């Protein structure tokens, strides 16, 4: 995964063109780094899955 690919995915989550995105364990740390750099980071939510992957979603309401 490249930085550009991660930003496209984050934008797609943000604008609602995709509801969720599954990140494999091989890309997890890189994707997470790109995610935490976002101004609206608290609007993203991740759910860990067995095997080291995670599923991310976006909500209009930020997490607390």
N, C-alpha and C positions, 0 to 999 in steps of 0.2 A: 504494500500500500504506500502511496506517495502522499505528500502533504496536500497536493491538489485534490486527489481522490477523497481524502478525509474531509476536506472543506466542502466538496460537492455533496457528500453524504450528509454532513451537518446542515447544509442549506436545504437539502431535500426534506430532512426531518423537520426543520424549522418552518418551511412553507407548506408542509402537509402533503407534498407529492408522494412521500412514503410514510407509512404509519410507524414502522419500526425497522431497525437495522441490526442484524446479527454480526458480531465481530468474533472471528476465530481467535484462539489463544495466541497464534503466531503474530497477529496484528494488534492485540489488545493494548499493550503498553504504548505503542506509537499512537493509536487512535485516542487513547485516554489523555495523552499529552496534548494532542490537538484540541480535544474537547474541553479540557480544563482552562485552556487559553481563551475560550469564547466569553464575550461580555455577558451573554445570557446563559452561562453554564448551569445555573440553578434551575433552569427550565428543562434540562435534560435529565432523564432518569435511566439508570441501568439496572438490569437484573442478571445476576450470574446464573450460568447453567452448568450442568455436569460436563466435565471434560475441558473446562477452562474458557469456554466462549461466554459472551455476554450479549444481551439484547437491549438496545437503547431505543427510547421513545422521547418525544418532545411534548410538553404541556404548556399551554398559555399561562398557567399559574405556576410560579416558581415553587420549588421545594422549600421546606423550612429547615 
